[in-house]
Amino acid sequence: LISSVDPKFLNLTKVDDRIYEEFRETFRELRVDLLDPEELKSEAAKAKWRPFCLRFEGVVEDFNYGTLLRLDSRREYTEENTIFGG
């Protein structure tokens, strides 16, 4: 599905725009094209991610499920280029 639709037309939830706006407000400096695992897994990162996710409890079904992320968006999904964010 994701690769067959232009991402600018793909909505996964009814509140995608709100999620993105709040994400960018909370994580202003986070590079999404080249992720640093420490920015996702450290205790400091968890202290920011947990409250961010909790904002969507009751708004987004399965709001606290994890997901697989590519560390480097220019490369394919491989074991070395993938991290579980959850």
N, C-alpha and C positions, 0 to 999 in steps of 0.2 A: 504494500500500500504506500509506504513512505517514498519508495523510489519511483513509483508510477505517477505521483501527483506532485506538481510544483509546490514546494513547501509554503509559498506565500498564500496558497489557497487551501492548505490543510489545517483544519482545526481539530484538535484532539478532545477539547472540552469547550463548554460554552463560555468559559472564563479565561481562555488562552491569553487574551490581551492583558487582562488584569494580572495574571501570573507573570507574564513577561515584564510588565512595568514594575511590579514589586520585586521581581528577581533582580532587575537592573538597578533598582534603588538600593537593595540590600547588598548586592555583590558588584558594586561599580567597577572594581578593578579586575574582576575575574575574567581571564581570557578563556573563551569557550572554544576557540580554534585549536589551542594547544594547552590542554589541562595539565596541571601539576597535581599529582595524587595527594600531596601534602595539603593542598588547598581544599581537599574533599574529606580526608581521613583524620587529620590532626584533631586534638581535643579542642583547639581554638576554632577550627572549621566546624566541628560538630556543634559547638555552642552557638554558631550562627545558623547552621542548616536546620537544626531541630525546630527553633521558633518559626523560621520561615515556612517549613512544611506544615506546622501546626495551624498556621493561618488559614489553611485550606481544608481543615477537618470539617466535615459536614457540607462542604462546598463542592469538592471533587471526590468522586468515588475512588476508593483505593489510593487516597492521597499520600499514604506513607509507604507504598510499595517501592522497592528498589528498581533500578534499571541498569542496563549495560551501557557504558559510555566509551566512545573512542577517545583515547588520550590525545592523539593527533588527528584532526579532522581530515587531513589530506591523505591519510593512509587508510587502508581497508581494515575491517574488523579482523584482528588476529589476537591470539592469546597475549602477545606482548603489548599490543596496542589497545587493550580493553581493560576496563576497571568496572567493578560493581559499585554503583552509587546507591546507597540506601540508607 
